[in-house]
């Protein structure tokens, strides 16, 4: 569901770059009517500080805002979760966002956006659980 409570279908394509030093994630959210409600291309790589970073180029945002890894965890079941943020959640004077990527042992992937506009509340806005396509 997106922030407007619309159900959509997500499509994520992953391209490994430069021998595994980075990955390009191409994500599209499309309503059942065929209308694309979100598209983004995101570079995922290790930043100069040794932490993972996302550099998302999104259809709704006119600039590229780097998102540094702010949390990550792997549980005993093999599920991996990483959260990337562009600013502190409580900083209401500016736009801030978190993108969460969670990969489960069953090979499903959740891609989620949470954000807050200047002067607004920080909230979960959209998420999509995707499964690998049959070969």
N, C-alpha and C positions, 0 to 999 in steps of 0.2 A: 504494500500500500504506500502511496505517496502522501505528501502533506495535505493534499486535497481529498484524501480518503478514497482515491481511485485505485482500483486493482489494475496491475500492469504485468507484463511479461518482460523479464530482464534477459539480456543476452550479453555475455561476457566472453571476450576473446583475449587470449594471452599470447604474446609474442616474446620469446626470450631474445635478448639483445646482447651483442658483444661477448659471446662465450659465457653467458650467465651472469654478467656483471650488473645487468638491469633487466627489467621486464616492462613491456608496454601493455597496459590493460585498456581495452576498448570496451566500454559499457554503454548499452542503450536500453532505455525503459520505454516500452511501447504499450499503449492501451489496446484493448481487443479490437477497437475500431481501426487500428493501424496508425493512429496519431502518436508521434514520438514526443514524449513528455520530458525526456532528459537524455542527453548524450554527453559522454566525456571520454577523453583519452588521458590516461594517467601514466606517468613514468614512475616506476617503483625501483628504488636503488638505495644503496648505502650512501649517506651523506658524509661530508668531511669529518664529522664528529664520531663516525663509526655506527651511528644509528640509522635505521631504515627511514626513508623519507618518501613521500608522495608529492608529485608535482602535477596536480590535475588541471586539465583544460576542460572547462564545463560550458555547456550551451547557455546557462543562465548567468554566469559570472564573467564580466568583461576582462578580468585579469587572471593571471596564474598566481595562486596563493600557495606557497610551500606548506606542506603538512608534515611535521616531524613526528616520529613515533613517541607516544606519551605513555603507552602501556602495552604489555604483551604477556601472554601466558600460554602454556601448554599443559593440558591436564592428563591424567593417567589413561584416559581413553584415546589419547592421540589427537584430541581437538586442539587447534591452534587459533588464537585470537590476537589480533594486533589492532591498536587504536592509534590513529594519526590525527594530530590536532594542529590548527592554524592559530590558536590563541586560547587563553584561559577561558573556561566556560563562564565564569563570573564577571568577565570584563565587558560590561554592558555598553561601553562607549564605542565599541567597534564590532564589526562582523566577526564572528568566530564560528569555527566548524570542526567537527570530528567525523572522520570516515573510519568505519570499523570493517575489517575483513576477518571473517571467521571461517576456517576450513575444518570440516568435521571428518572423522575417521571414515564415514561412508562416502567421502569425496564430494559431499555437497558443500556449497560455499554461500555464505551470507555476506552481502555488500550493503552497508547501511550508512545513512547520512543523518547527522544531528547538527543543528545550527541555531544561531540566534542573530537577529538583525540588531543594529545599533539601537539601544533603548528597549530592546525586546527580550523575551525569555529564551533561554537555551533549551531546546526540546528535540527529542527524536522526531525526525520528519519523514523518512522513508527507509524502507529496507526491502530486500529481495533475496529469497533463498533460491539458489540455482543448483541444478544437478547436471552432471556430464551428459552430453548427447550420446546416444548409441552410435557406435562406429558403423 
